[in-house]
Amino acid sequence: MLLQLIIALTLMLAFSVSHADQAPSAAELDKWFMSDDPAPPSQSADSDLIFIEPPTNKIPLHSINNITIKPQSLKNGWVELQQCYKQLDPVPEMEVVYQYKNLRKLSITSRKNIKLAYIKNQSVQLEDVSRNAELCISAQVKNFYINKNGTFTLKNGPYHRQFLDGFFPFHLTLKVTYPRDLLRFMNSKPKSQEGFIVTHTENTLLINSYFTGKLNTEISFKAQMKNR
């Protein structure tokens, strides 16, 4: 089966999952969609972003991202990333490819229901992926930008899950931790709304979203004045 999911993380950092066999027939696709396999419940015909209610019939792919902005990030733009994927599709082979050049220290931190997983260049190679499979990685990425007006922007995306010419539901959890004595949260794009919930405290921001299509996020901060 030639099955390609494209799940992007961080700005221009593409996560690509490829299952390498022959392209499925229409009958095979219909059987797969109607089976009990943890496949997404519906498909969008284009890449337009649509926020949706959490699917109730099948659990969509879930990307859980924890990004830590450190004091030195304000100078060099590098942040720490911990990322897990849940509900990966059961297939014999899968390739997770990170295509953004500003990525370093990619490593596998855990796996579940995956017989073999290893790093190859800027990719994670998976073999014998079973149902309810999970993969977690850690890395450093450079996606924290200093703007001309002195503010800062953390850019992520596009997040998307693509199969052939269509897009499936995607569940994104994004938690950003930042130094509260140096940064203050300003706003997010998209803004908080139904299907894209944004909550924040003094030093954390949490996004929980269900959508189809492609999602890009921008989280803006301003410098926090230190108490004198």
N, C-alpha and C positions, 0 to 999 in steps of 0.2 A: 504494500500500500504506500503510495506517495502521499504523505500527509504532512502539511507544513503549517505550523502555528508560528506566528510572529508576535512576540511579547516584548515590548521595548521598555527599558528602564533607564532613567536618567537621560539627560539631553543627548540625543544622537548616539545613545548606547543601545544598540539593538540586541535583543535577546531573541534568537531564532531557534526554533525547535524543528528539526527535520526528521521524518521517518522515511528511510530509504528502502523502497521496494517498487512495485508497479502501481500505476495510478488505478484507483478503484473504479469499478463500474457503477452505474446508477443503482443497480440492484444491491450491490455491496454497501453503498452509502446508505440506502434506505434501511437495510438490515441493521447497520451500525447505529443509525439514529434511533431506531425503534427498540434496540436492545437495552439491557440493563447496564451496559458499560457507562462509566461516568463521563459521557460526552455532554457537551453543552446542549441546552434545551432548544435553542432557536438560533437563527442566523440572519444577520443584516446584509442586505445586498450591496451596501456601499460603506465607505469609511466615515460617513458623517457621524458625529458624536451624538448619542442619545442616552440620557440617563434613564435607568429602568428600576423597577421594584426588584427586590431579591427574588430570583427564580425559585419556585416551590416544587417543581417536578424533578429537577436534577441540579446538583450542586455544580456551579461553574468553576473554572480554574481560578485559584485564589493566589494572588501575589502579595506577600507580606514583606514590607520594606521598612527597615529601621536605619535612618540616616543620622549620623552624629556630626554636628558642626562644632569644631574645636576652635580655641582661640587662634591657632595658627592658620585656620581655614580663611580667616578674614584677610590674610596676607597672600596665601598661595592658592586658594580656591579648592584645595583637596578636602574631601569629606570621607568619613568612614561609612561603609555600606554593609549591612547584614540583610540578606534576602532569602526568603523561603518560598517555594512553590508547592501548593497542595493540589490534589486532584489532577495530577498528570495522567495522560491517556496511557493505557496498557499497550505497549508495542515492543517488538524485539530490539529495536535500536532507536536512539534519539540523540540528537546533537544540539547542545545549547551554545549558541555562538554570541559572543559579545564583540560588537563591531566598532565601538568607540575607541579611538586611539588613546585617549587619556584615561586609561584603566591600568591598575597595577595591583600586585599582590592578590590575584584571584586564587581562591582556594575553596575546597569543599569542606564544609563544617559538619554536615550530617546527611544521611539519606535513609529512606525507608521504602521497602518493597522495590528496591532497585538492586539487581545482583552485582553489577559492576559500574563504577563511576570513576573517571579520572580526567585530569586537566590535560588539554592538548592546545598549546599556544593560548589563544584567547577564547577557548571553548571548553565545555564540559561534555565529555562523551559518556553516554549512558547505554547500558545493555540489559536486556531482560527486565523491562519496566512492567511491573504488575499493577493491579488495581489499587487505588488509594495510595499511589506513590507520592513521595515527598522528596524534595531536594532543597538543601540550604547551602548558601555560599557566603563568603565574605570577600570584600575587595575595597580598594580605595579608588574613588572617581573624582574627577575635577569638573564639577558642574555648579560651583558656587561663585557668582560673579560680582565684581565691584562695579557699580554704576557711576556715571560721570557726576551725578548729583550727591554722591557719597552714600547712597543706599546700597543694599545688597539683594541679590536675587538667586534663589535656588531653583534651577530649571530641571524638570523631569519629563520624560516622554519622548516619542509617543508610546503610551501603553496600548497594546492591542493584541487580540488573538484572532488570527486569520486562518481560515481553512479554504484552500483553493481561491475562489473569487469573493468569498463572503467573510463576515465578521461575526464572532460568537460573543455571548455575554462574558464579561470579565469582572472579577471582584478584586478591587485594589484596596489594600490597607497600607497607608503610608504614615509613619511616625517620624517626626523630625525633632531631635533634641539639640538645643543650642545654649550657649552661655548667656544666662539672663543678665549678667553684669555688663555684657558687651553688646547684646542685640535685643531689639524689641520687635515683635511681629507687627507688620503693617496690614497686609491684605494677601489674598490668594486669587489666582485666576485658574479655573473658574472660581466664582464666589460660592459660598456655602448655599446649598439649595437641596431640594428633594433629589435623592440619588447621588448627591455629592456633599456629604456632611463634614464640616470643618469645625473642630473644637481646639481650643488652646488654653494653656496655662502660662505661667511666667517663663517657663523654659522648655515647653514641649508644644508641638502642634500635631494633631491627628486628623488624617483624612480617611474616610470610609466611603467607598463609591462602588456602585454597580452600573455598568454601561455596556453599550455596543459601539463599534466604530473605533476611532483613535482619540486618545486623551492625552493632552499635554498639560502640565501644571507649572505654574510659576508662583513661588512663595517669596514675598518681599519683606525685607527687614530694614530697620534703620538703626544706626549706632545708638547704643544706650549710654547716656552720660553717666559717668561714674560719680558717686557721691564724694564731695570734697569735705 
